[in-house]
Amino acid sequence: MRIYRLIVEPEREEHIARHHVSVEEVEDVASGNVFVRRARQGYRRLIGQTSAGRYLTIFVAPRGGGVYGLVTARDATPAERRRYQEHRGQ
């Protein structure tokens, strides 16, 4: 899956701030090597690591043509971290 453009609506930025996640961190993870799985309601779940080493789980909604809208983002759970590390071969 390739994200060519990530749309972050103002209310989504406020929402992820409540999880102590910044838009910059989301963009950092989304532009890197992520572990992707389908989620409910047609969303995609991305699990990845920021350049600072923080593991995040990000939910995005496909809008077509490689464009995705941010739904939410939070710290990855221990199980999600393991899945990401297995994906990376660590």
N, CA, C and O atoms as a CHARMM CRD file, in Angstrom:
* protein
*
  360
    1    1 MET  N      0.84300  -1.17800   0.00000 PROA 1      0.00000
    2    1 MET  CA     0.00000   0.00000   0.00000 PROA 1      0.00000
    3    1 MET  C      0.88500   1.23600   0.00000 PROA 1      0.00000
    4    1 MET  O      1.82700   1.34000   0.78500 PROA 1      0.00000
    5    2 ARG  N      0.57800   2.15000  -0.86900 PROA 2      0.00000
    6    2 ARG  CA     1.35500   3.39100  -0.97400 PROA 2      0.00000
    7    2 ARG  C      0.42900   4.56800  -0.70300 PROA 2      0.00000
    8    2 ARG  O     -0.63300   4.69000  -1.31500 PROA 2      0.00000
    9    3 ILE  N      0.83700   5.42700   0.21100 PROA 3      0.00000
   10    3 ILE  CA     0.06900   6.63400   0.50700 PROA 3      0.00000
   11    3 ILE  C      0.72900   7.78800  -0.23700 PROA 3      0.00000
   12    3 ILE  O      1.83400   8.21200   0.10200 PROA 3      0.00000
   13    4 TYR  N      0.04100   8.28400  -1.24800 PROA 4      0.00000
   14    4 TYR  CA     0.56700   9.41500  -2.01200 PROA 4      0.00000
   15    4 TYR  C      0.17500  10.73700  -1.36600 PROA 4      0.00000
   16    4 TYR  O      0.88500  11.73400  -1.49200 PROA 4      0.00000
   17    5 ARG  N     -0.95100  10.73600  -0.67900 PROA 5      0.00000
   18    5 ARG  CA    -1.40300  11.94300   0.00700 PROA 5      0.00000
   19    5 ARG  C     -2.22700  11.52900   1.21900 PROA 5      0.00000
   20    5 ARG  O     -3.10100  10.66700   1.12200 PROA 5      0.00000
   21    6 LEU  N     -1.94400  12.14600   2.35200 PROA 6      0.00000
   22    6 LEU  CA    -2.68600  11.89900   3.58100 PROA 6      0.00000
   23    6 LEU  C     -3.42300  13.17700   3.96400 PROA 6      0.00000
   24    6 LEU  O     -2.80700  14.21400   4.21000 PROA 6      0.00000
   25    7 ILE  N     -4.72800  13.08800   4.01000 PROA 7      0.00000
   26    7 ILE  CA    -5.54700  14.24300   4.36300 PROA 7      0.00000
   27    7 ILE  C     -5.84500  14.18900   5.85800 PROA 7      0.00000
   28    7 ILE  O     -6.32100  13.17900   6.37700 PROA 7      0.00000
   29    8 VAL  N     -5.55600  15.29600   6.53600 PROA 8      0.00000
   30    8 VAL  CA    -5.80200  15.38800   7.97600 PROA 8      0.00000
   31    8 VAL  C     -6.75800  16.55900   8.21200 PROA 8      0.00000
   32    8 VAL  O     -6.35800  17.72200   8.15400 PROA 8      0.00000
   33    9 GLU  N     -8.00500  16.24000   8.47500 PROA 9      0.00000
   34    9 GLU  CA    -9.00800  17.26700   8.77200 PROA 9      0.00000
   35    9 GLU  C     -8.69900  17.85600  10.15200 PROA 9      0.00000
   36    9 GLU  O     -8.12400  17.17100  10.99800 PROA 9      0.00000
   37   10 PRO  N     -9.07500  19.11900  10.39000 PROA 10     0.00000
   38   10 PRO  CA    -8.79200  19.75400  11.69300 PROA 10     0.00000
   39   10 PRO  C     -9.32800  18.96900  12.89000 PROA 10     0.00000
   40   10 PRO  O     -8.66400  18.89400  13.92400 PROA 10     0.00000
   41   11 GLU  N    -10.52400  18.38100  12.76200 PROA 11     0.00000
   42   11 GLU  CA   -11.07300  17.62200  13.89400 PROA 11     0.00000
   43   11 GLU  C    -10.29000  16.34000  14.15100 PROA 11     0.00000
   44   11 GLU  O    -10.24900  15.85400  15.28200 PROA 11     0.00000
   45   12 ARG  N     -9.66500  15.78600  13.10300 PROA 12     0.00000
   46   12 ARG  CA    -8.82700  14.59200  13.28700 PROA 12     0.00000
   47   12 ARG  C     -7.53100  14.96600  13.98700 PROA 12     0.00000
   48   12 ARG  O     -7.01700  14.19700  14.80000 PROA 12     0.00000
   49   13 GLU  N     -7.00200  16.13700  13.67900 PROA 13     0.00000
   50   13 GLU  CA    -5.79800  16.60200  14.36300 PROA 13     0.00000
   51   13 GLU  C     -6.07500  16.79000  15.85200 PROA 13     0.00000
   52   13 GLU  O     -5.25400  16.42500  16.69300 PROA 13     0.00000
   53   14 GLU  N     -7.22500  17.35600  16.17000 PROA 14     0.00000
   54   14 GLU  CA    -7.61500  17.51700  17.57700 PROA 14     0.00000
   55   14 GLU  C     -7.80000  16.16400  18.24500 PROA 14     0.00000
   56   14 GLU  O     -7.42200  15.97400  19.40100 PROA 14     0.00000
   57   15 HSD  N     -8.39000  15.21700  17.50200 PROA 15     0.00000
   58   15 HSD  CA    -8.63200  13.88800  18.05600 PROA 15     0.00000
   59   15 HSD  C     -7.32400  13.17700  18.40700 PROA 15     0.00000
   60   15 HSD  O     -7.18700  12.63700  19.50400 PROA 15     0.00000
   61   16 ILE  N     -6.36500  13.17600  17.48100 PROA 16     0.00000
   62   16 ILE  CA    -5.11400  12.46900  17.77100 PROA 16     0.00000
   63   16 ILE  C     -4.31400  13.17800  18.85000 PROA 16     0.00000
   64   16 ILE  O     -3.52800  12.54200  19.55300 PROA 16     0.00000
   65   17 ALA  N     -4.50100  14.48700  18.99300 PROA 17     0.00000
   66   17 ALA  CA    -3.81700  15.22500  20.07000 PROA 17     0.00000
   67   17 ALA  C     -4.26600  14.70700  21.43100 PROA 17     0.00000
   68   17 ALA  O     -3.49000  14.72300  22.38600 PROA 17     0.00000
   69   18 ARG  N     -5.50400  14.25100  21.52700 PROA 18     0.00000
   70   18 ARG  CA    -5.98500  13.68500  22.79600 PROA 18     0.00000
   71   18 ARG  C     -5.27600  12.36600  23.11200 PROA 18     0.00000
   72   18 ARG  O     -5.23700  11.93800  24.26500 PROA 18     0.00000
   73   19 HSD  N     -4.72100  11.73200  22.09400 PROA 19     0.00000
   74   19 HSD  CA    -3.91900  10.51300  22.26700 PROA 19     0.00000
   75   19 HSD  C     -2.43500  10.85900  22.38000 PROA 19     0.00000
   76   19 HSD  O     -1.58800   9.96600  22.41000 PROA 19     0.00000
   77   20 HSD  N     -2.12100  12.15100  22.44300 PROA 20     0.00000
   78   20 HSD  CA    -0.73600  12.63600  22.54700 PROA 20     0.00000
   79   20 HSD  C      0.09600  12.25800  21.32200 PROA 20     0.00000
   80   20 HSD  O      1.27100  11.90800  21.43200 PROA 20     0.00000
   81   21 VAL  N     -0.54600  12.33700  20.15200 PROA 21     0.00000
   82   21 VAL  CA     0.11700  12.04800  18.88300 PROA 21     0.00000
   83   21 VAL  C      0.02900  13.30400  18.01800 PROA 21     0.00000
   84   21 VAL  O     -1.00800  13.96700  17.97800 PROA 21     0.00000
   85   22 SER  N      1.11100  13.62200  17.33300 PROA 22     0.00000
   86   22 SER  CA     1.12600  14.79700  16.45600 PROA 22     0.00000
   87   22 SER  C      0.96400  14.37900  14.99200 PROA 22     0.00000
   88   22 SER  O      1.21800  13.23100  14.62900 PROA 22     0.00000
   89   23 VAL  N      0.54300  15.31600  14.17300 PROA 23     0.00000
   90   23 VAL  CA     0.42500  15.06800  12.74100 PROA 23     0.00000
   91   23 VAL  C      1.79500  14.72500  12.15900 PROA 23     0.00000
   92   23 VAL  O      1.90100  13.87600  11.27400 PROA 23     0.00000
   93   24 GLU  N      2.83400  15.37900  12.65200 PROA 24     0.00000
   94   24 GLU  CA     4.18400  15.10100  12.16100 PROA 24     0.00000
   95   24 GLU  C      4.57300  13.64800  12.40700 PROA 24     0.00000
   96   24 GLU  O      5.19100  13.01200  11.55300 PROA 24     0.00000
   97   25 GLU  N      4.20400  13.11900  13.59000 PROA 25     0.00000
   98   25 GLU  CA     4.50600  11.71300  13.88800 PROA 25     0.00000
   99   25 GLU  C      3.73800  10.78800  12.94700 PROA 25     0.00000
  100   25 GLU  O      4.28500   9.79900  12.46000 PROA 25     0.00000
  101   26 VAL  N      2.47600  11.10800  12.69500 PROA 26     0.00000
  102   26 VAL  CA     1.66300  10.29700  11.78100 PROA 26     0.00000
  103   26 VAL  C      2.29000  10.29000  10.39400 PROA 26     0.00000
  104   26 VAL  O      2.42200   9.23300   9.77700 PROA 26     0.00000
  105   27 GLU  N      2.67400  11.46000   9.90300 PROA 27     0.00000
  106   27 GLU  CA     3.29600  11.54700   8.58200 PROA 27     0.00000
  107   27 GLU  C      4.62200  10.80100   8.53600 PROA 27     0.00000
  108   27 GLU  O      4.95400  10.17800   7.52700 PROA 27     0.00000
  109   28 ASP  N      5.37400  10.86300   9.61900 PROA 28     0.00000
  110   28 ASP  CA     6.65000  10.15600   9.71200 PROA 28     0.00000
  111   28 ASP  C      6.43700   8.65400   9.55200 PROA 28     0.00000
  112   28 ASP  O      7.13500   8.00100   8.77700 PROA 28     0.00000
  113   29 VAL  N      5.47200   8.11200  10.28700 PROA 29     0.00000
  114   29 VAL  CA     5.18900   6.67700  10.21500 PROA 29     0.00000
  115   29 VAL  C      4.62300   6.30700   8.84800 PROA 29     0.00000
  116   29 VAL  O      5.06800   5.33900   8.23000 PROA 29     0.00000
  117   30 ALA  N      3.64000   7.07600   8.37500 PROA 30     0.00000
  118   30 ALA  CA     2.96100   6.74300   7.11700 PROA 30     0.00000
  119   30 ALA  C      3.90400   6.76800   5.92200 PROA 30     0.00000
  120   30 ALA  O      3.66100   6.07700   4.93300 PROA 30     0.00000
  121   31 SER  N      4.96200   7.54200   5.99500 PROA 31     0.00000
  122   31 SER  CA     5.90300   7.61900   4.87400 PROA 31     0.00000
  123   31 SER  C      7.00100   6.56600   4.95400 PROA 31     0.00000
  124   31 SER  O      7.84300   6.47700   4.06000 PROA 31     0.00000
  125   32 GLY  N      6.99700   5.76900   6.02100 PROA 32     0.00000
  126   32 GLY  CA     8.03600   4.76300   6.20200 PROA 32     0.00000
  127   32 GLY  C      7.56600   3.36500   5.88800 PROA 32     0.00000
  128   32 GLY  O      6.57900   3.16900   5.17900 PROA 32     0.00000
  129   33 ASN  N      8.28300   2.39600   6.42100 PROA 33     0.00000
  130   33 ASN  CA     7.95700   0.98600   6.23800 PROA 33     0.00000
  131   33 ASN  C      6.92900   0.59400   7.29200 PROA 33     0.00000
  132   33 ASN  O      7.26000   0.47900   8.47200 PROA 33     0.00000
  133   34 VAL  N      5.68800   0.39000   6.87200 PROA 34     0.00000
  134   34 VAL  CA     4.61000   0.09200   7.81100 PROA 34     0.00000
  135   34 VAL  C      4.05500  -1.30600   7.58000 PROA 34     0.00000
  136   34 VAL  O      4.15800  -1.86600   6.48900 PROA 34     0.00000
  137   35 PHE  N      3.47300  -1.84600   8.62300 PROA 35     0.00000
  138   35 PHE  CA     2.74600  -3.11000   8.56800 PROA 35     0.00000
  139   35 PHE  C      1.28400  -2.72800   8.38200 PROA 35     0.00000
  140   35 PHE  O      0.73000  -1.99100   9.19900 PROA 35     0.00000
  141   36 VAL  N      0.65500  -3.21300   7.32900 PROA 36     0.00000
  142   36 VAL  CA    -0.71000  -2.79200   6.99200 PROA 36     0.00000
  143   36 VAL  C     -1.65800  -3.96900   7.06700 PROA 36     0.00000
  144   36 VAL  O     -1.34700  -5.06700   6.60600 PROA 36     0.00000
  145   37 ARG  N     -2.81400  -3.73000   7.65200 PROA 37     0.00000
  146   37 ARG  CA    -3.89400  -4.71200   7.71200 PROA 37     0.00000
  147   37 ARG  C     -5.21200  -3.99800   7.47800 PROA 37     0.00000
  148   37 ARG  O     -5.36800  -2.82000   7.79800 PROA 37     0.00000
  149   38 ARG  N     -6.15600  -4.73400   6.91300 PROA 38     0.00000
  150   38 ARG  CA    -7.51200  -4.18600   6.78200 PROA 38     0.00000
  151   38 ARG  C     -8.14400  -4.12100   8.16700 PROA 38     0.00000
  152   38 ARG  O     -7.89600  -4.96900   9.02400 PROA 38     0.00000
  153   39 ALA  N     -8.95400  -3.11100   8.36000 PROA 39     0.00000
  154   39 ALA  CA    -9.66900  -2.94000   9.62000 PROA 39     0.00000
  155   39 ALA  C    -11.16800  -2.81400   9.30000 PROA 39     0.00000
  156   39 ALA  O    -11.57900  -2.85600   8.14000 PROA 39     0.00000
  157   40 ARG  N    -11.95100  -2.66200  10.33900 PROA 40     0.00000
  158   40 ARG  CA   -13.40000  -2.52100  10.14100 PROA 40     0.00000
  159   40 ARG  C    -13.73800  -1.28200   9.32600 PROA 40     0.00000
  160   40 ARG  O    -12.94900  -0.34100   9.24100 PROA 40     0.00000
  161   41 GLN  N    -14.90200  -1.30000   8.74000 PROA 41     0.00000
  162   41 GLN  CA   -15.46000  -0.18400   7.98600 PROA 41     0.00000
  163   41 GLN  C    -14.60700   0.21700   6.78400 PROA 41     0.00000
  164   41 GLN  O    -14.67300   1.35700   6.32600 PROA 41     0.00000
  165   42 GLY  N    -13.80900  -0.71800   6.27500 PROA 42     0.00000
  166   42 GLY  CA   -12.99300  -0.44500   5.10200 PROA 42     0.00000
  167   42 GLY  C    -11.72000   0.33200   5.38000 PROA 42     0.00000
  168   42 GLY  O    -10.99300   0.69000   4.45400 PROA 42     0.00000
  169   43 TYR  N    -11.44300   0.59600   6.66000 PROA 43     0.00000
  170   43 TYR  CA   -10.22600   1.32600   7.02100 PROA 43     0.00000
  171   43 TYR  C     -9.00500   0.43200   6.85500 PROA 43     0.00000
  172   43 TYR  O     -9.12300  -0.78400   6.70500 PROA 43     0.00000
  173   44 ARG  N     -7.83900   1.05000   6.88500 PROA 44     0.00000
  174   44 ARG  CA    -6.56500   0.33200   6.91800 PROA 44     0.00000
  175   44 ARG  C     -5.87500   0.68400   8.22500 PROA 44     0.00000
  176   44 ARG  O     -5.87900   1.83600   8.65900 PROA 44     0.00000
  177   45 ARG  N     -5.28400  -0.33000   8.84400 PROA 45     0.00000
  178   45 ARG  CA    -4.51500  -0.11500  10.07300 PROA 45     0.00000
  179   45 ARG  C     -3.04200  -0.18900   9.71400 PROA 45     0.00000
  180   45 ARG  O     -2.57000  -1.19500   9.18400 PROA 45     0.00000
  181   46 LEU  N     -2.32600   0.87500  10.00600 PROA 46     0.00000
  182   46 LEU  CA    -0.89600   0.95300   9.75700 PROA 46     0.00000
  183   46 LEU  C     -0.18400   0.90800  11.10200 PROA 46     0.00000
  184   46 LEU  O     -0.53100   1.65600  12.01600 PROA 46     0.00000
  185   47 ILE  N      0.79500   0.04700  11.22400 PROA 47     0.00000
  186   47 ILE  CA     1.60900  -0.01500  12.42900 PROA 47     0.00000
  187   47 ILE  C      3.04000   0.28100  11.99800 PROA 47     0.00000
  188   47 ILE  O      3.57100  -0.33500  11.07400 PROA 47     0.00000
  189   48 GLY  N      3.64300   1.23300  12.68300 PROA 48     0.00000
  190   48 GLY  CA     5.00200   1.60300  12.32200 PROA 48     0.00000
  191   48 GLY  C      5.70200   2.34700  13.43600 PROA 48     0.00000
  192   48 GLY  O      5.17100   2.51100  14.53400 PROA 48     0.00000
  193   49 GLN  N      6.89000   2.78600  13.13200 PROA 49     0.00000
  194   49 GLN  CA     7.75000   3.42000  14.12300 PROA 49     0.00000
  195   49 GLN  C      8.19500   4.78500  13.60400 PROA 49     0.00000
  196   49 GLN  O      8.58300   4.92300  12.44400 PROA 49     0.00000
  197   50 THR  N      8.13500   5.78700  14.47600 PROA 50     0.00000
  198   50 THR  CA     8.62000   7.11400  14.10400 PROA 50     0.00000
  199   50 THR  C     10.14500   7.08800  14.07100 PROA 50     0.00000
  200   50 THR  O     10.77200   6.14800  14.56000 PROA 50     0.00000
  201   51 SER  N     10.73000   8.12800  13.49100 PROA 51     0.00000
  202   51 SER  CA    12.19000   8.21100  13.45800 PROA 51     0.00000
  203   51 SER  C     12.76500   8.36300  14.85600 PROA 51     0.00000
  204   51 SER  O     13.94900   8.10200  15.07400 PROA 51     0.00000
  205   52 ALA  N     11.91800   8.79300  15.82700 PROA 52     0.00000
  206   52 ALA  CA    12.35000   8.90400  17.22400 PROA 52     0.00000
  207   52 ALA  C     12.18200   7.58900  17.98300 PROA 52     0.00000
  208   52 ALA  O     12.56700   7.49100  19.14800 PROA 52     0.00000
  209   53 GLY  N     11.60100   6.56100  17.31700 PROA 53     0.00000
  210   53 GLY  CA    11.48400   5.24600  17.94300 PROA 53     0.00000
  211   53 GLY  C     10.13300   4.93000  18.55300 PROA 53     0.00000
  212   53 GLY  O      9.95900   3.85100  19.12000 PROA 53     0.00000
  213   54 ARG  N      9.17300   5.83300  18.45700 PROA 54     0.00000
  214   54 ARG  CA     7.84000   5.60100  19.02600 PROA 54     0.00000
  215   54 ARG  C      7.02300   4.73300  18.07200 PROA 54     0.00000
  216   54 ARG  O      6.99400   4.98300  16.86700 PROA 54     0.00000
  217   55 TYR  N      6.35900   3.71000  18.61800 PROA 55     0.00000
  218   55 TYR  CA     5.50900   2.83400  17.82300 PROA 55     0.00000
  219   55 TYR  C      4.08600   3.38300  17.84400 PROA 55     0.00000
  220   55 TYR  O      3.52200   3.65500  18.90400 PROA 55     0.00000
  221   56 LEU  N      3.51400   3.54300  16.63500 PROA 56     0.00000
  222   56 LEU  CA     2.15300   4.05400  16.52600 PROA 56     0.00000
  223   56 LEU  C      1.29000   3.11800  15.69700 PROA 56     0.00000
  224   56 LEU  O      1.77700   2.42000  14.80800 PROA 56     0.00000
  225   57 THR  N      0.00400   3.11800  16.00300 PROA 57     0.00000
  226   57 THR  CA    -1.00100   2.47400  15.17800 PROA 57     0.00000
  227   57 THR  C     -1.87500   3.58700  14.63100 PROA 57     0.00000
  228   57 THR  O     -2.40000   4.41100  15.38000 PROA 57     0.00000
  229   58 ILE  N     -2.02400   3.59900  13.32200 PROA 58     0.00000
  230   58 ILE  CA    -2.74500   4.66100  12.63000 PROA 58     0.00000
  231   58 ILE  C     -3.85400   4.02600  11.79800 PROA 58     0.00000
  232   58 ILE  O     -3.62800   3.03700  11.10100 PROA 58     0.00000
  233   59 PHE  N     -5.04800   4.59900  11.87500 PROA 59     0.00000
  234   59 PHE  CA    -6.16400   4.14600  11.05300 PROA 59     0.00000
  235   59 PHE  C     -6.44800   5.20700   9.99900 PROA 59     0.00000
  236   59 PHE  O     -6.58800   6.39000  10.30800 PROA 59     0.00000
  237   60 VAL  N     -6.53000   4.75700   8.74100 PROA 60     0.00000
  238   60 VAL  CA    -6.81000   5.66100   7.62900 PROA 60     0.00000
  239   60 VAL  C     -7.96200   5.10000   6.80300 PROA 60     0.00000
  240   60 VAL  O     -8.20500   3.89300   6.78000 PROA 60     0.00000
  241   61 ALA  N     -8.66900   6.01300   6.12100 PROA 61     0.00000
  242   61 ALA  CA    -9.77300   5.63200   5.24300 PROA 61     0.00000
  243   61 ALA  C     -9.35900   5.90500   3.80600 PROA 61     0.00000
  244   61 ALA  O     -8.96200   7.02500   3.48300 PROA 61     0.00000
  245   62 PRO  N     -9.44300   4.89700   2.93300 PROA 62     0.00000
  246   62 PRO  CA    -9.08000   5.11800   1.53000 PROA 62     0.00000
  247   62 PRO  C    -10.06100   6.06300   0.84700 PROA 62     0.00000
  248   62 PRO  O    -11.27400   5.96300   1.03000 PROA 62     0.00000
  249   63 ARG  N     -9.51600   6.97500   0.06200 PROA 63     0.00000
  250   63 ARG  CA   -10.35000   7.91500  -0.69400 PROA 63     0.00000
  251   63 ARG  C    -10.13100   7.77000  -2.19300 PROA 63     0.00000
  252   63 ARG  O    -10.71900   8.50100  -2.99000 PROA 63     0.00000
  253   64 GLY  N     -9.28200   6.82400  -2.56600 PROA 64     0.00000
  254   64 GLY  CA    -9.04100   6.54400  -3.98100 PROA 64     0.00000
  255   64 GLY  C     -7.76000   7.16900  -4.48900 PROA 64     0.00000
  256   64 GLY  O     -7.36200   8.25100  -4.05700 PROA 64     0.00000
  257   65 GLY  N     -7.12600   6.47800  -5.40600 PROA 65     0.00000
  258   65 GLY  CA    -5.92800   6.98900  -6.06000 PROA 65     0.00000
  259   65 GLY  C     -4.74700   7.22500  -5.15100 PROA 65     0.00000
  260   65 GLY  O     -3.95200   8.13500  -5.39100 PROA 65     0.00000
  261   66 GLY  N     -4.61600   6.42100  -4.10700 PROA 66     0.00000
  262   66 GLY  CA    -3.49300   6.58800  -3.18900 PROA 66     0.00000
  263   66 GLY  C     -3.68500   7.69800  -2.17500 PROA 66     0.00000
  264   66 GLY  O     -2.75600   8.05800  -1.45200 PROA 66     0.00000
  265   67 VAL  N     -4.90100   8.24400  -2.12200 PROA 67     0.00000
  266   67 VAL  CA    -5.22900   9.29400  -1.15400 PROA 67     0.00000
  267   67 VAL  C     -5.97600   8.64400   0.00800 PROA 67     0.00000
  268   67 VAL  O     -6.89900   7.85500  -0.19300 PROA 67     0.00000
  269   68 TYR  N     -5.55700   8.99300   1.23200 PROA 68     0.00000
  270   68 TYR  CA    -6.17300   8.44800   2.43600 PROA 68     0.00000
  271   68 TYR  C     -6.49200   9.58200   3.39400 PROA 68     0.00000
  272   68 TYR  O     -5.79800  10.59800   3.43700 PROA 68     0.00000
  273   69 GLY  N     -7.55500   9.38800   4.15900 PROA 69     0.00000
  274   69 GLY  CA    -7.91700  10.34200   5.19500 PROA 69     0.00000
  275   69 GLY  C     -7.58600   9.75600   6.55100 PROA 69     0.00000
  276   69 GLY  O     -7.87400   8.58800   6.81400 PROA 69     0.00000
  277   70 LEU  N     -6.98500  10.55300   7.41000 PROA 70     0.00000
  278   70 LEU  CA    -6.65700  10.09700   8.75600 PROA 70     0.00000
  279   70 LEU  C     -7.93500   9.92200   9.55800 PROA 70     0.00000
  280   70 LEU  O     -8.79600  10.80100   9.56100 PROA 70     0.00000
  281   71 VAL  N     -8.06000   8.78900  10.23600 PROA 71     0.00000
  282   71 VAL  CA    -9.18700   8.53000  11.12900 PROA 71     0.00000
  283   71 VAL  C     -8.73700   8.75300  12.57000 PROA 71     0.00000
  284   71 VAL  O     -9.32800   9.55500  13.29300 PROA 71     0.00000
  285   72 THR  N     -7.69600   8.04700  12.98100 PROA 72     0.00000
  286   72 THR  CA    -7.16000   8.20600  14.32700 PROA 72     0.00000
  287   72 THR  C     -5.74100   7.63500  14.38700 PROA 72     0.00000
  288   72 THR  O     -5.29500   6.94100  13.47400 PROA 72     0.00000
  289   73 ALA  N     -5.05800   7.94100  15.46600 PROA 73     0.00000
  290   73 ALA  CA    -3.71200   7.40200  15.70500 PROA 73     0.00000
  291   73 ALA  C     -3.49400   7.33000  17.20600 PROA 73     0.00000
  292   73 ALA  O     -3.99400   8.16200  17.96300 PROA 73     0.00000
  293   74 ARG  N     -2.74100   6.32500  17.62000 PROA 74     0.00000
  294   74 ARG  CA    -2.46500   6.10600  19.04300 PROA 74     0.00000
  295   74 ARG  C     -1.18500   5.30200  19.17600 PROA 74     0.00000
  296   74 ARG  O     -0.63400   4.81100  18.19100 PROA 74     0.00000
  297   75 ASP  N     -0.71800   5.17600  20.42900 PROA 75     0.00000
  298   75 ASP  CA     0.43300   4.30200  20.67400 PROA 75     0.00000
  299   75 ASP  C      0.04400   2.86900  20.34600 PROA 75     0.00000
  300   75 ASP  O     -1.07700   2.44200  20.62100 PROA 75     0.00000
  301   76 ALA  N      0.96700   2.13700  19.76100 PROA 76     0.00000
  302   76 ALA  CA     0.73400   0.72900  19.43800 PROA 76     0.00000
  303   76 ALA  C      0.73200  -0.09400  20.71800 PROA 76     0.00000
  304   76 ALA  O      1.47300   0.19000  21.65900 PROA 76     0.00000
  305   77 THR  N     -0.10500  -1.11000  20.73700 PROA 77     0.00000
  306   77 THR  CA    -0.13800  -2.03800  21.86400 PROA 77     0.00000
  307   77 THR  C      1.08300  -2.95300  21.77200 PROA 77     0.00000
  308   77 THR  O      1.72600  -3.01700  20.72400 PROA 77     0.00000
  309   78 PRO  N      1.41100  -3.66700  22.86100 PROA 78     0.00000
  310   78 PRO  CA     2.52900  -4.62200  22.78500 PROA 78     0.00000
  311   78 PRO  C      2.34500  -5.66300  21.67200 PROA 78     0.00000
  312   78 PRO  O      3.31400  -6.02400  21.00400 PROA 78     0.00000
  313   79 ALA  N      1.12200  -6.14600  21.46900 PROA 79     0.00000
  314   79 ALA  CA     0.87600  -7.13300  20.40900 PROA 79     0.00000
  315   79 ALA  C      1.10700  -6.51200  19.03400 PROA 79     0.00000
  316   79 ALA  O      1.65700  -7.16500  18.14800 PROA 79     0.00000
  317   80 GLU  N      0.69500  -5.26400  18.84700 PROA 80     0.00000
  318   80 GLU  CA     0.91500  -4.58700  17.57100 PROA 80     0.00000
  319   80 GLU  C      2.40300  -4.35500  17.32600 PROA 80     0.00000
  320   80 GLU  O      2.88200  -4.47800  16.19800 PROA 80     0.00000
  321   81 ARG  N      3.12400  -4.02200  18.38300 PROA 81     0.00000
  322   81 ARG  CA     4.57900  -3.85400  18.24300 PROA 81     0.00000
  323   81 ARG  C      5.22900  -5.15000  17.78100 PROA 81     0.00000
  324   81 ARG  O      6.09600  -5.13700  16.90700 PROA 81     0.00000
  325   82 ARG  N      4.80900  -6.26900  18.36800 PROA 82     0.00000
  326   82 ARG  CA     5.36000  -7.57300  17.97900 PROA 82     0.00000
  327   82 ARG  C      5.07900  -7.86000  16.50300 PROA 82     0.00000
  328   82 ARG  O      5.96000  -8.31400  15.77400 PROA 82     0.00000
  329   83 ARG  N      3.84600  -7.59100  16.07100 PROA 83     0.00000
  330   83 ARG  CA     3.50300  -7.81500  14.66100 PROA 83     0.00000
  331   83 ARG  C      4.39000  -6.97700  13.74300 PROA 83     0.00000
  332   83 ARG  O      4.87300  -7.45800  12.71800 PROA 83     0.00000
  333   84 TYR  N      4.59200  -5.73900  14.12100 PROA 84     0.00000
  334   84 TYR  CA     5.44000  -4.85600  13.31100 PROA 84     0.00000
  335   84 TYR  C      6.87500  -5.38500  13.27600 PROA 84     0.00000
  336   84 TYR  O      7.49800  -5.41900  12.21500 PROA 84     0.00000
  337   85 GLN  N      7.39400  -5.79400  14.42200 PROA 85     0.00000
  338   85 GLN  CA     8.77200  -6.30000  14.48200 PROA 85     0.00000
  339   85 GLN  C      8.91500  -7.58800  13.67800 PROA 85     0.00000
  340   85 GLN  O      9.94000  -7.80200  13.03100 PROA 85     0.00000
  341   86 GLU  N      7.89100  -8.45200  13.71400 PROA 86     0.00000
  342   86 GLU  CA     7.92000  -9.67200  12.90300 PROA 86     0.00000
  343   86 GLU  C      7.92100  -9.30800  11.41700 PROA 86     0.00000
  344   86 GLU  O      8.62800  -9.92100  10.61600 PROA 86     0.00000
  345   87 HSD  N      7.13200  -8.31800  11.07000 PROA 87     0.00000
  346   87 HSD  CA     7.07000  -7.83100   9.67700 PROA 87     0.00000
  347   87 HSD  C      8.44000  -7.32000   9.23200 PROA 87     0.00000
  348   87 HSD  O      8.84500  -7.54200   8.09000 PROA 87     0.00000
  349   88 ARG  N      9.14200  -6.65000  10.11300 PROA 88     0.00000
  350   88 ARG  CA    10.46500  -6.08600   9.81100 PROA 88     0.00000
  351   88 ARG  C     11.57300  -7.13300   9.90900 PROA 88     0.00000
  352   88 ARG  O     12.70900  -6.87100   9.51400 PROA 88     0.00000
  353   89 GLY  N     11.24900  -8.31700  10.43100 PROA 89     0.00000
  354   89 GLY  CA    12.24600  -9.36300  10.56800 PROA 89     0.00000
  355   89 GLY  C     13.18100  -9.15000  11.73800 PROA 89     0.00000
  356   89 GLY  O     14.32600  -9.60100  11.71500 PROA 89     0.00000
  357   90 GLN  N     12.69800  -8.46400  12.76300 PROA 90     0.00000
  358   90 GLN  CA    13.53500  -8.17500  13.94400 PROA 90     0.00000
  359   90 GLN  C     13.37000  -9.23200  14.99800 PROA 90     0.00000
  360   90 GLN  O     13.99600  -9.15200  16.05600 PROA 90     0.00000
